[in-house]
Amino acid sequence: MTDHDTTARSSTGYERIVVGVDGSDASIEALRRAVGIAEKFGSRVDALCVWSYPISYTPLPAVYYPDKDAEQIAAQVATAVFGSARPDWFTTTTREGSAALVLIDESTTADLLVVGSRGHGGFAGLLLGSVSAQCAEHAHCPVLVVHDQAAEERGPER
């Protein structure tokens, strides 16, 4: 890992990189890509997992904590990328709301937003999921959409 010198931050413009994570392979790959950029440019990385109460016609379990699930997902993604030793320039955050809207909101204070092309949910055959497409169209900073190479090699799910 590089030194993360603060002088590098001011010259690159990538002080804060926000990465949308949901536990999918594409979001893990997005975090890996963001870490590679951060290591080159001395950036801070914030992995953001967004949660909401599901709209359901069936009763939810008596004990259901989607905020805790989001914290676990963020921790699992971080472990997949860093193992147990997380660098001090990396944080995880969880927020309630619509994934696309929260990520777009976070983009107002980010220098780069990184998202996977497809997360959990949606249609696996699409090149872009609805969240990544909305972020690419509406974010307030540059957006990097990362494709999961392993998923592409497997082909569309049936």
DSSP file (Angstrom, degrees, kcal/mol; ACC not computed):
  #  RESIDUE AA STRUCTURE BP1 BP2  ACC     N-H-->O    O-->H-N    N-H-->O    O-->H-N    TCO  KAPPA ALPHA  PHI   PSI    X-CA   Y-CA   Z-CA
    1    1 A M              0   0    0      0, 0.0     2,-0.1     0, 0.0    39,-0.0   0.000 360.0 360.0 360.0 150.6    0.0    0.0    0.0
    2    2 A T        -     0   0    0      1,-0.1    38,-0.1     3,-0.0    39,-0.0  -0.273 360.0-104.6 -85.4 175.2    1.1    3.5   -0.6
    3    3 A D        -     0   0    0     36,-0.1    -1,-0.1    -2,-0.1    36,-0.1   0.725  35.2-138.7 -74.0 -25.7    1.8    6.2    1.8
    4    4 A H        -     0   0    0     35,-0.3     2,-0.2     1,-0.2    36,-0.1   0.931  27.1-167.9  60.5  49.1   -1.4    8.3    1.3
    5    5 A D    >>  -     0   0    0      1,-0.1     3,-1.0     2,-0.0     4,-0.8  -0.470  23.0-134.7 -65.9 133.9    0.5   11.6    1.5
    6    6 A T  H 3> S+     0   0    0      1,-0.3     4,-1.4     2,-0.2    -1,-0.1   0.738 102.2  65.6 -67.3 -22.4   -1.9   14.6    1.7
    7    7 A T  H 3> S+     0   0    0      1,-0.2     4,-1.1     2,-0.2    -1,-0.3   0.840  97.1  56.1 -67.6 -30.5    0.1   16.5   -0.9
    8    8 A A  H <> S+     0   0    0     -3,-1.0     4,-1.3     1,-0.2     6,-0.2   0.860 101.9  58.0 -66.8 -34.6   -0.9   13.9   -3.4
    9    9 A R  H >X S+     0   0    0     -4,-0.8     4,-1.9     1,-0.2     3,-0.5   0.930 103.1  50.3 -61.2 -46.5   -4.6   14.6   -2.6
   10   10 A S  H 3< S+     0   0    0     -4,-1.4    -1,-0.2     1,-0.2    -2,-0.2   0.820 112.7  46.7 -66.8 -28.5   -4.5   18.2   -3.5
   11   11 A S  H 3< S+     0   0    0     -4,-1.1    -1,-0.2     1,-0.1    -2,-0.2   0.691 115.6  43.4 -87.0 -17.6   -2.9   17.6   -6.8
   12   12 A T  H << S-     0   0    0     -4,-1.3    -2,-0.2    -3,-0.5    -3,-0.1   0.763  90.4-136.1 -98.5 -27.8   -5.2   14.8   -8.0
   13   13 A G  S  < S+     0   0    0     -4,-1.9     2,-0.7    -5,-0.2     3,-0.3   0.468  73.8 110.9  82.7   0.6   -8.6   16.0   -7.0
   14   14 A Y        +     0   0    0     -5,-0.3     3,-0.2    -6,-0.2    30,-0.1  -0.563  26.2 138.6-105.3  66.7   -9.5   12.6   -5.7
   15   15 A E  S    S+     0   0    0     -2,-0.7    29,-3.2     1,-0.3     2,-0.5   0.923  72.3  27.0 -74.4 -43.3   -9.7   13.3   -2.0
   16   16 A R  E     -a   44   0A   0     -3,-0.3    95,-3.1    27,-0.2    96,-1.1  -0.976  64.2-172.1-128.5 123.1  -12.8   11.3   -1.2
   17   17 A I  E     -ab  45 112A   0     27,-2.8    29,-2.8    -2,-0.5     2,-0.5  -0.958   9.6-158.5-111.4 125.7  -14.0    8.3   -3.2
   18   18 A V  E     -ab  46 113A   0     94,-2.5    96,-2.9    -2,-0.5     2,-0.5  -0.896   6.7-166.6-104.7 132.9  -17.5    6.9   -2.3
   19   19 A V  E     -ab  47 114A   0     27,-2.5    29,-3.4    -2,-0.5     2,-0.5  -0.979  15.7-138.3-122.4 125.2  -18.2    3.3   -3.3
   20   20 A G  E     -a   48   0A   0     94,-2.3    96,-0.4    -2,-0.5     2,-0.4  -0.713  28.4-176.4 -80.2 123.8  -21.7    1.8   -3.3
   21   21 A V        +     0   0    0     27,-2.6    29,-0.4    -2,-0.5    53,-0.1  -0.960  26.0 160.5-124.8 142.1  -21.6   -1.7   -1.8
   22   22 A D        -     0   0    0     -2,-0.4     3,-0.1     2,-0.2    -1,-0.1   0.239  67.1 -95.8-138.2   9.6  -24.4   -4.3   -1.4
   23   23 A G  S    S+     0   0    0      1,-0.3    -2,-0.0    50,-0.1    96,-0.0   0.301  83.0 130.5  91.5  -9.8  -22.5   -7.5   -0.9
   24   24 A S  S  > S-     0   0    0      1,-0.1     4,-1.9    96,-0.1    -1,-0.3  -0.307  72.5-112.7 -73.0 160.8  -22.7   -8.5   -4.6
   25   25 A D  H  > S+     0   0    0      1,-0.2     4,-2.4     2,-0.2     5,-0.2   0.879 118.6  55.8 -59.5 -37.6  -19.6   -9.6   -6.6
   26   26 A A  H  > S+     0   0    0     92,-0.4     4,-2.0     1,-0.2    -1,-0.2   0.874 107.1  48.5 -65.1 -36.6  -19.9   -6.4   -8.6
   27   27 A S  H  > S+     0   0    0      2,-0.2     4,-2.1     1,-0.2    -1,-0.2   0.848 109.9  51.6 -73.9 -31.9  -19.8   -4.2   -5.5
   28   28 A I  H  X S+     0   0    0     -4,-1.9     4,-2.3     2,-0.2    -2,-0.2   0.916 111.4  47.8 -65.9 -42.3  -16.7   -6.1   -4.2
   29   29 A E  H  X S+     0   0    0     -4,-2.4     4,-2.4     2,-0.2    -2,-0.2   0.879 109.2  54.3 -65.1 -37.0  -15.0   -5.5   -7.5
   30   30 A A  H  X S+     0   0    0     -4,-2.0     4,-2.4     2,-0.2    -2,-0.2   0.912 109.0  47.9 -62.3 -42.6  -16.1   -1.8   -7.4
   31   31 A L  H  X S+     0   0    0     -4,-2.1     4,-2.5     2,-0.2    -2,-0.2   0.913 110.0  52.4 -65.6 -41.2  -14.4   -1.5   -4.0
   32   32 A R  H  X S+     0   0    0     -4,-2.3     4,-2.1     1,-0.2    -2,-0.2   0.925 111.0  47.4 -58.5 -43.8  -11.3   -3.2   -5.2
   33   33 A R  H  X S+     0   0    0     -4,-2.4     4,-1.9     1,-0.2    -2,-0.2   0.912 111.6  50.3 -64.5 -42.4  -11.1   -0.8   -8.1
   34   34 A A  H  X S+     0   0    0     -4,-2.4     4,-2.8     1,-0.2    -1,-0.2   0.886 108.9  52.2 -63.0 -39.0  -11.7    2.2   -5.8
   35   35 A V  H  X S+     0   0    0     -4,-2.5     4,-2.6     2,-0.2    -1,-0.2   0.906 107.0  53.0 -64.5 -41.0   -8.9    1.0   -3.5
   36   36 A G  H  X S+     0   0    0     -4,-2.1     4,-1.2     2,-0.2    -1,-0.2   0.903 112.0  45.0 -60.1 -41.3   -6.5    0.8   -6.4
   37   37 A I  H  X S+     0   0    0     -4,-1.9     4,-2.2     2,-0.2     3,-0.3   0.926 112.3  51.8 -66.7 -45.0   -7.3    4.3   -7.4
   38   38 A A  H  X>S+     0   0    0     -4,-2.8     4,-1.8     1,-0.2     5,-1.2   0.882 106.7  53.5 -60.5 -39.7   -7.0    5.5   -3.8
   39   39 A E  H  <5S+     0   0    0     -4,-2.6   -35,-0.3     1,-0.2    -1,-0.2   0.835 112.2  45.2 -66.0 -31.7   -3.6    3.8   -3.4
   40   40 A K  H  <5S+     0   0    0     -4,-1.2    -2,-0.2    -3,-0.3    -1,-0.2   0.852 125.0  30.1 -77.0 -35.5   -2.3    5.7   -6.5
   41   41 A F  H  <5S-     0   0    0     -4,-2.2   -29,-0.2    -5,-0.1    -2,-0.2   0.386 103.7-113.9-111.8   2.7   -3.7    9.1   -5.6
   42   42 A G  T  <5 +     0   0    0     -4,-1.8   -33,-0.2    -5,-0.2    -3,-0.2   0.882  60.5 159.7  69.8  38.0   -3.7    9.2   -1.8
   43   43 A S      < -     0   0    0     -5,-1.2     2,-0.3    -6,-0.2   -27,-0.2  -0.504  42.9-120.9 -94.0 159.6   -7.5    9.2   -1.5
   44   44 A R  E     -a   16   0A   0    -29,-3.2   -27,-2.8    -2,-0.2     2,-0.4  -0.765  27.4-151.2 -89.9 146.0   -9.9    8.4    1.3
   45   45 A V  E     -ac  17  90A   0     44,-2.6    46,-2.4    -2,-0.3     2,-0.5  -0.983  10.9-170.1-123.7 130.0  -12.4    5.6    0.5
   46   46 A D  E     -ac  18  91A   0    -29,-2.8   -27,-2.5    -2,-0.4     2,-0.6  -0.959  10.9-153.8-120.0 112.3  -15.9    5.4    2.1
   47   47 A A  E     -ac  19  92A   0     44,-2.9    46,-2.7    -2,-0.5     2,-0.5  -0.766  17.6-161.3 -84.4 121.7  -17.8    2.2    1.3
   48   48 A L  E     -ac  20  93A   0    -29,-3.4   -27,-2.6    -2,-0.6     2,-0.5  -0.918  12.8-171.2-114.4 123.0  -21.5    3.0    1.6
   49   49 A C  E     - c   0  94A   0     44,-2.6    46,-1.5    -2,-0.5     2,-0.4  -0.963  12.8-155.7-113.3 121.6  -24.2    0.4    2.1
   50   50 A V  E     - c   0  95A   0     -2,-0.5     2,-0.3   -29,-0.4    46,-0.2  -0.781  13.1-175.9-101.0 138.4  -27.7    1.7    1.8
   51   51 A W  E     + c   0  96A   0     44,-2.6    46,-2.7    -2,-0.4     2,-0.3  -0.901   8.4 174.6-130.5 159.5  -30.7    0.0    3.5
   52   52 A S        -     0   0    0     -2,-0.3     3,-0.0    44,-0.2    46,-0.0  -0.979  42.2 -93.9-154.5 159.3  -34.4    0.4    3.6
   53   53 A Y        -     0   0    0     -2,-0.3     2,-0.0     1,-0.1    12,-0.0  -0.649  53.2-115.7 -73.4 129.8  -37.4   -1.4    5.0
   54   54 A P        -     0   0    0      0, 0.0     2,-0.7     0, 0.0    -1,-0.1  -0.346  14.9-124.0 -69.8 147.0  -38.7   -3.7    2.3
   55   55 A I        +     0   0    0     -2,-0.0     2,-0.4     2,-0.0     3,-0.0  -0.824  49.1 163.5 -86.3 119.3  -42.1   -3.1    0.8
   56   56 A S        -     0   0    0     -2,-0.7     4,-0.1     1,-0.1    -3,-0.0  -0.989  47.9-152.7-144.3 146.4  -43.8   -6.5    1.3
   57   57 A Y  S    S+     0   0    0     -2,-0.4    -1,-0.1     2,-0.1    -2,-0.0   0.495  86.2  72.3 -92.7  -6.4  -47.2   -8.0    1.4
   58   58 A T  S    S-     0   0    0      1,-0.1    -2,-0.0    -3,-0.0     2,-0.0  -0.818  98.4 -94.8-106.0 150.5  -46.1  -10.7    3.7
   59   59 A P        -     0   0    0      0, 0.0    -2,-0.1     0, 0.0     3,-0.1  -0.326  37.7-124.9 -63.8 142.0  -45.3  -10.0    7.4
   60   60 A L        -     0   0    0      1,-0.1     4,-0.1    -4,-0.1    -4,-0.0  -0.485  39.8 -84.7 -78.6 156.5  -41.7   -9.3    8.3
   61   61 A P        -     0   0    0      0, 0.0     3,-0.1     0, 0.0    -1,-0.1  -0.263  38.1-115.8 -57.9 151.8  -40.0  -11.4   10.9
   62   62 A A  S    S+     0   0    0      1,-0.2     2,-0.7    -3,-0.1    -2,-0.1   0.858 111.0  44.5 -58.8 -36.3  -40.6  -10.1   14.5
   63   63 A V  S    S+     0   0    0      2,-0.0     2,-0.4     0, 0.0    -1,-0.2  -0.894  76.7 145.5-113.6 101.8  -36.9   -9.4   14.8
   64   64 A Y        +     0   0    0     -2,-0.7    -4,-0.0    -3,-0.1     0, 0.0  -0.967  18.6 175.0-142.4 121.2  -35.7   -7.7   11.7
   65   65 A Y    >>  +     0   0    0     -2,-0.4     4,-2.0     1,-0.1     3,-0.5  -0.784   5.1 177.3-129.2  87.3  -33.0   -5.0   11.6
   66   66 A P  H 3> S+     0   0    0      0, 0.0     4,-2.3     0, 0.0     5,-0.1   0.794  83.4  59.9 -63.5 -26.3  -32.0   -4.0    8.1
   67   67 A D  H 3> S+     0   0    0      2,-0.2     4,-1.8     1,-0.2     5,-0.1   0.893 106.9  45.9 -66.5 -38.6  -29.6   -1.4    9.5
   68   68 A K  H <> S+     0   0    0     -3,-0.5     4,-2.3     2,-0.2    -1,-0.2   0.880 110.3  54.0 -70.1 -38.0  -27.7   -4.1   11.2
   69   69 A D  H  X S+     0   0    0     -4,-2.0     4,-2.5     1,-0.2    -2,-0.2   0.917 107.9  50.7 -59.4 -43.0  -27.8   -6.2    8.0
   70   70 A A  H  X S+     0   0    0     -4,-2.3     4,-2.6     1,-0.2    -2,-0.2   0.893 108.5  51.6 -63.4 -40.0  -26.3   -3.3    6.1
   71   71 A E  H  X S+     0   0    0     -4,-1.8     4,-2.2     1,-0.2    -1,-0.2   0.909 111.2  48.1 -62.1 -41.4  -23.5   -3.0    8.7
   72   72 A Q  H  X S+     0   0    0     -4,-2.3     4,-2.6     2,-0.2    -2,-0.2   0.902 111.1  50.3 -65.8 -41.1  -22.7   -6.7    8.3
   73   73 A I  H  X S+     0   0    0     -4,-2.5     4,-2.6     2,-0.2     5,-0.2   0.940 110.8  48.7 -62.4 -47.0  -22.7   -6.4    4.5
   74   74 A A  H  X S+     0   0    0     -4,-2.6     4,-2.2     1,-0.2    -1,-0.2   0.904 112.9  48.2 -60.0 -41.4  -20.3   -3.4    4.6
   75   75 A A  H  X S+     0   0    0     -4,-2.2     4,-2.4    -5,-0.2    -1,-0.2   0.899 111.2  50.3 -66.2 -40.3  -18.0   -5.3    7.0
   76   76 A Q  H  X S+     0   0    0     -4,-2.6     4,-2.2     2,-0.2    -2,-0.2   0.901 111.0  48.3 -65.6 -40.9  -18.1   -8.5    4.8
   77   77 A V  H  X S+     0   0    0     -4,-2.6     4,-1.5     2,-0.2    -1,-0.2   0.921 111.7  50.1 -64.8 -43.0  -17.2   -6.5    1.7
   78   78 A A  H  X S+     0   0    0     -4,-2.2     4,-3.3    -5,-0.2     5,-0.5   0.907 111.2  48.9 -61.5 -41.6  -14.4   -4.7    3.5
   79   79 A T  H  X S+     0   0    0     -4,-2.4     4,-1.9     1,-0.2    -1,-0.2   0.879 106.5  56.5 -65.6 -37.7  -13.1   -8.1    4.7
   80   80 A A  H  < S+     0   0    0     -4,-2.2    -1,-0.2     1,-0.2    -2,-0.2   0.839 118.8  32.7 -61.8 -32.3  -13.3   -9.5    1.2
   81   81 A V  H  < S+     0   0    0     -4,-1.5    -2,-0.2    -3,-0.2    -1,-0.2   0.869 136.4  18.6 -92.1 -42.3  -11.0   -6.7    0.0
   82   82 A F  H >< S-     0   0    0     -4,-3.3     3,-0.8     1,-0.3     2,-0.2   0.605  86.2-142.8-107.4 -14.6   -8.7   -6.0    2.9
   83   83 A G  T 3<  -     0   0    0     -4,-1.9    -1,-0.3    -5,-0.5    -2,-0.1  -0.611  66.7 -36.1  74.9-147.0   -8.9   -9.0    5.2
   84   84 A S  T 3  S+     0   0    0     -2,-0.2     2,-0.9     1,-0.1    -1,-0.2   0.629 125.1  78.4 -87.4 -12.7   -8.8   -8.1    8.9
   85   85 A A    <   -     0   0    0     -3,-0.8    -1,-0.1    -6,-0.1     0, 0.0  -0.779  62.7-175.1-103.0  94.2   -6.3   -5.2    8.5
   86   86 A R        -     0   0    0     -2,-0.9    -7,-0.0     1,-0.1    -2,-0.0  -0.710  25.8-118.6 -88.7 137.0   -8.2   -2.2    7.2
   87   87 A P    >   -     0   0    0      0, 0.0     3,-1.5     0, 0.0    -1,-0.1  -0.319  20.4-117.3 -70.7 157.3   -6.2    1.0    6.4
   88   88 A D  T 3  S+     0   0    0      1,-0.3    -2,-0.0   -44,-0.0   -44,-0.0   0.662 111.9  63.1 -70.8 -15.2   -7.0    4.2    8.3
   89   89 A W  T 3  S+     0   0    0    -46,-0.1   -44,-2.6   -45,-0.1     2,-0.4   0.325  92.2  82.6 -89.2   7.3   -8.0    5.9    5.1
   90   90 A F  E <   +c   45   0A   0     -3,-1.5     2,-0.3   -46,-0.2   -44,-0.2  -0.932  53.6 169.8-116.0 134.5  -10.9    3.5    4.6
   91   91 A T  E     -c   46   0A   0    -46,-2.4   -44,-2.9    -2,-0.4     2,-0.4  -0.949  23.0-141.0-135.6 159.5  -14.3    3.7    6.3
   92   92 A T  E     -c   47   0A   0     -2,-0.3     2,-0.3   -46,-0.2   -44,-0.2  -0.951  21.0-178.2-117.3 145.2  -17.7    2.0    6.0
   93   93 A T  E     -c   48   0A   0    -46,-2.7   -44,-2.6    -2,-0.4     2,-0.4  -0.984  11.5-157.8-138.8 147.0  -21.0    3.9    6.3
   94   94 A T  E     +c   49   0A   0     -2,-0.3     2,-0.3   -46,-0.2   -44,-0.2  -0.974  13.2 178.4-124.6 145.0  -24.6    2.8    6.2
   95   95 A R  E     -c   50   0A   0    -46,-1.5   -44,-2.6    -2,-0.4     2,-0.3  -0.994  26.2-120.9-142.6 148.7  -27.6    5.0    5.4
   96   96 A E  E     +c   51   0A   0     -2,-0.3     2,-0.3   -46,-0.2   -44,-0.2  -0.670  66.3  57.4 -86.9 142.5  -31.3    4.5    5.1
   97   97 A G  S    S-     0   0    0    -46,-2.7     2,-0.4    -2,-0.3    -2,-0.1  -0.893  92.4 -24.4 142.5-167.4  -33.0    5.3    1.9
   98   98 A S     >  -     0   0    0     -2,-0.3     4,-2.9     1,-0.1     5,-0.3  -0.683  55.7-133.8 -78.6 129.8  -33.1    4.5   -1.8
   99   99 A A  H  > S+     0   0    0     -2,-0.4     4,-2.5     1,-0.2     5,-0.2   0.916 103.4  45.1 -54.1 -49.4  -29.7    3.3   -2.9
  100  100 A A  H  > S+     0   0    0      1,-0.2     4,-2.5     2,-0.2    -1,-0.2   0.930 115.2  46.8 -62.8 -45.8  -29.6    5.5   -6.0
  101  101 A L  H  > S+     0   0    0      2,-0.2     4,-2.2     1,-0.2    -1,-0.2   0.893 113.6  47.7 -65.8 -39.8  -30.8    8.6   -4.2
  102  102 A V  H  X S+     0   0    0     -4,-2.9     4,-2.6     2,-0.2    -1,-0.2   0.924 113.3  47.9 -67.1 -43.8  -28.4    8.2   -1.3
  103  103 A L  H  X S+     0   0    0     -4,-2.5     4,-1.6    -5,-0.3    -2,-0.2   0.902 111.9  49.7 -63.9 -40.4  -25.4    7.6   -3.6
  104  104 A I  H  < S+     0   0    0     -4,-2.5    36,-0.4    -5,-0.2     4,-0.4   0.904 111.1  50.2 -64.3 -40.4  -26.3   10.6   -5.7
  105  105 A D  H >< S+     0   0    0     -4,-2.2     3,-1.5     1,-0.2     4,-0.3   0.924 109.7  50.3 -61.4 -44.6  -26.6   12.7   -2.5
  106  106 A E  H >< S+     0   0    0     -4,-2.6     3,-1.6     1,-0.3     4,-0.4   0.797  97.2  70.3 -63.9 -27.7  -23.2   11.4   -1.3
  107  107 A S  G >< S+     0   0    0     -4,-1.6     3,-0.5     1,-0.3    -1,-0.3   0.692  82.0  73.2 -65.7 -16.1  -21.8   12.4   -4.7
  108  108 A T  G <  S+     0   0    0     -3,-1.5    -1,-0.3    -4,-0.4    -2,-0.2   0.772 109.3  30.9 -68.8 -23.7  -22.2   16.1   -3.8
  109  109 A T  G <  S+     0   0    0     -3,-1.6     2,-0.3    -4,-0.3    -1,-0.2   0.263 107.5  89.4-115.2   9.7  -19.2   15.7   -1.4
  110  110 A A    <   -     0   0    0     -3,-0.5   -93,-0.2    -4,-0.4     3,-0.1  -0.723  60.4-152.7-105.1 156.7  -17.3   13.0   -3.2
  111  111 A D  S    S+     0   0    0    -95,-3.1     2,-0.3     1,-0.4   -94,-0.2   0.601  88.7  15.0 -96.7 -18.0  -14.6   13.4   -5.9
  112  112 A L  E     -b   17   0A   0    -96,-1.1   -94,-2.5    29,-0.1     2,-0.5  -0.953  64.2-154.8-156.3 136.3  -15.5   10.1   -7.5
  113  113 A L  E     -bd  18 143A   0     29,-2.4    31,-2.9    -2,-0.3     2,-0.5  -0.968  13.9-167.1-113.4 128.0  -18.4    7.7   -7.1
  114  114 A V  E     +bd  19 144A   0    -96,-2.9   -94,-2.3    -2,-0.5     2,-0.3  -0.967  13.0 166.5-119.9 128.5  -17.7    4.0   -7.8
  115  115 A V  E     - d   0 145A   0     29,-2.4    31,-3.0    -2,-0.5     2,-0.2  -0.952  35.6-110.3-136.0 155.1  -20.6    1.5   -8.3
  116  116 A G  E     - d   0 146A   0    -96,-0.4    13,-0.2    -2,-0.3    31,-0.2  -0.507  27.3-123.8 -78.5 155.5  -20.9   -2.0   -9.6
  117  117 A S  S    S+     0   0    0     29,-2.5    12,-2.8     1,-0.3     2,-0.4   0.831  95.9  16.5 -71.4 -31.0  -22.7   -2.5  -12.8
  118  118 A R  S    S+     0   0    0     28,-0.3   -92,-0.4    10,-0.2    -1,-0.3  -0.990  70.6 177.2-143.6 132.5  -25.2   -5.0  -11.3
  119  119 A G        -     0   0    0     -2,-0.4     2,-0.3     2,-0.2   -94,-0.1  -0.242  50.9 -45.2-111.4-156.3  -25.9   -5.6   -7.6
  120  120 A H  S    S+     0   0    0     -2,-0.1    -1,-0.2   -96,-0.0     2,-0.1  -0.604 110.6  19.0 -75.5 135.3  -28.4   -7.8   -5.8
  121  121 A G  S    S+     0   0    0     -2,-0.3    -2,-0.2     1,-0.2     2,-0.1  -0.282  87.6  72.3  94.8 174.6  -31.8   -7.6   -7.3
  122  122 A G  S    S-     0   0    0     -2,-0.1     2,-0.6    -4,-0.1    -1,-0.2  -0.337  97.5 -40.7  77.6-161.5  -32.8   -6.4  -10.7
  123  123 A F    >   -     0   0    0      1,-0.1     3,-1.8    -3,-0.1    -1,-0.1  -0.923  43.9-151.6-111.1 117.8  -32.2   -8.4  -13.9
  124  124 A A  T 3  S+     0   0    0     -2,-0.6    -1,-0.1     1,-0.3    34,-0.1   0.731  91.1  64.4 -62.2 -24.5  -28.8  -10.0  -14.2
  125  125 A G  T 3  S+     0   0    0     32,-0.1    -1,-0.3    31,-0.1     2,-0.1   0.609  79.8 101.6 -77.4 -10.9  -28.8   -9.8  -18.0
  126  126 A L  S <  S-     0   0    0     -3,-1.8     3,-0.1     1,-0.1    -9,-0.0  -0.463  70.1-139.7 -74.7 145.4  -28.7   -6.0  -18.0
  127  127 A L  S    S+     0   0    0      1,-0.2     2,-0.4    -2,-0.1    -1,-0.1   0.887  92.7  25.4 -69.1 -38.5  -25.4   -4.2  -18.7
  128  128 A L  S    S-     0   0    0     19,-0.0    -1,-0.2    -3,-0.0   -10,-0.2  -0.979  79.8-135.6-125.2 139.4  -26.3   -1.6  -16.0
  129  129 A G     >  -     0   0    0    -12,-2.8     4,-2.3    -2,-0.4     5,-0.2  -0.365  35.2-101.7 -80.5 171.6  -28.6   -2.0  -13.1
  130  130 A S  H  > S+     0   0    0      1,-0.2     4,-2.3     2,-0.2     5,-0.2   0.873 120.7  51.1 -65.2 -36.0  -31.0    0.7  -12.2
  131  131 A V  H  > S+     0   0    0      2,-0.2     4,-2.6     1,-0.2     5,-0.2   0.954 112.3  44.5 -67.0 -49.1  -28.9    2.1   -9.4
  132  132 A S  H  > S+     0   0    0    -15,-0.2     4,-2.5     1,-0.2    -2,-0.2   0.889 114.1  50.7 -64.0 -37.4  -25.7    2.4  -11.5
  133  133 A A  H  X S+     0   0    0     -4,-2.3     4,-1.7     2,-0.2    -1,-0.2   0.922 111.7  47.0 -65.7 -43.4  -27.6    3.9  -14.4
  134  134 A Q  H  X S+     0   0    0     -4,-2.3     4,-2.4    -5,-0.2     5,-0.2   0.903 113.1  49.2 -64.7 -40.4  -29.2    6.5  -12.2
  135  135 A C  H  X S+     0   0    0     -4,-2.6     4,-2.3     1,-0.2    -2,-0.2   0.929 109.7  51.2 -63.7 -44.5  -25.9    7.3  -10.6
  136  136 A A  H  < S+     0   0    0     -4,-2.5    -1,-0.2     1,-0.2    -2,-0.2   0.855 117.0  40.8 -61.3 -34.2  -24.2    7.7  -13.9
  137  137 A E  H  < S+     0   0    0     -4,-1.7    -1,-0.2    -5,-0.2    -2,-0.2   0.833 128.3  24.4 -83.2 -33.2  -26.9   10.0  -15.1
  138  138 A H  H  < S+     0   0    0     -4,-2.4    -3,-0.2    -5,-0.1    -2,-0.2   0.500  83.3 121.5-117.8  -5.0  -27.5   12.2  -12.0
  139  139 A A     <  -     0   0    0     -4,-2.3   -35,-0.1    -5,-0.2     4,-0.1  -0.184  56.8-137.8 -64.2 156.3  -24.3   12.2   -9.8
  140  140 A H  S    S+     0   0    0    -36,-0.4    -1,-0.1     2,-0.1   -36,-0.0   0.252  86.0  38.0 -97.2   9.2  -22.6   15.4   -9.0
  141  141 A C  S    S-     0   0    0    -32,-0.0   -29,-0.1   -28,-0.0   -30,-0.1  -0.903 107.2 -63.4-145.9 171.2  -19.1   14.0   -9.6
  142  142 A P        -     0   0    0      0, 0.0   -29,-2.4     0, 0.0     2,-0.4  -0.307  51.1-147.9 -59.3 147.4  -17.5   11.6  -12.0
  143  143 A V  E     -d  113   0A   0    -31,-0.2     2,-0.6    -7,-0.1   -29,-0.2  -0.974   9.2-160.6-123.0 131.4  -18.9    8.0  -11.8
  144  144 A L  E     -d  114   0A   0    -31,-2.9   -29,-2.4    -2,-0.4     2,-0.6  -0.961   7.8-160.3-109.8 119.0  -17.0    4.8  -12.5
  145  145 A V  E     -d  115   0A   0     -2,-0.6     2,-0.5   -31,-0.2   -29,-0.2  -0.895  10.9-157.4-101.4 119.0  -19.2    1.8  -13.2
  146  146 A V  E     -d  116   0A   0    -31,-3.0   -29,-2.5    -2,-0.6     2,-0.3  -0.834   3.6-146.5-104.1 128.3  -17.3   -1.4  -12.6
  147  147 A H        -     0   0    0     -2,-0.5     2,-0.8   -31,-0.2     3,-0.1  -0.730  20.2-121.6 -90.5 141.0  -18.3   -4.7  -14.3
  148  148 A D     >  -     0   0    0     -2,-0.3     4,-2.0     1,-0.2     5,-0.2  -0.740  20.9-159.7 -81.7 109.1  -17.8   -7.9  -12.4
  149  149 A Q  H  > S+     0   0    0     -2,-0.8     4,-2.1     1,-0.2    -1,-0.2   0.870  87.9  54.2 -60.8 -39.5  -15.6   -9.9  -14.8
  150  150 A A  H  > S+     0   0    0      1,-0.2     4,-1.6     2,-0.2    -1,-0.2   0.910 109.2  48.3 -63.7 -41.0  -16.5  -13.3  -13.2
  151  151 A A  H  > S+     0   0    0      1,-0.2     4,-1.3     2,-0.2    -1,-0.2   0.886 110.5  51.6 -66.5 -37.9  -20.2  -12.7  -13.7
  152  152 A E  H  < S+     0   0    0     -4,-2.0    -1,-0.2     1,-0.2    -2,-0.2   0.878 107.9  51.8 -65.8 -36.7  -19.6  -11.6  -17.3
  153  153 A E  H  < S+     0   0    0     -4,-2.1    -1,-0.2     1,-0.2    -2,-0.2   0.834 107.5  53.2 -69.2 -31.3  -17.7  -14.8  -18.0
  154  154 A R  H  < S-     0   0    0     -4,-1.6    -1,-0.2    -5,-0.2    -2,-0.2   0.796 105.1-143.6 -71.5 -27.6  -20.6  -16.9  -16.6
  155  155 A G     <  -     0   0    0     -4,-1.3    -1,-0.2    -5,-0.1    -2,-0.1  -0.279  43.0 -20.4  88.6 179.4  -23.0  -15.2  -18.9
  156  156 A P        -     0   0    0      0, 0.0     2,-0.2     0, 0.0   -31,-0.1  -0.300  69.7-117.2 -63.3 141.5  -26.6  -14.3  -18.2
  157  157 A E              0   0    0      1,-0.1   -32,-0.1    -2,-0.0    -2,-0.0  -0.505 360.0 360.0 -75.4 147.7  -28.4  -16.0  -15.4
  158  158 A R              0   0    0     -2,-0.2    -1,-0.1   -34,-0.1     0, 0.0   0.391 360.0 360.0-111.1 360.0  -31.3  -18.1  -16.3
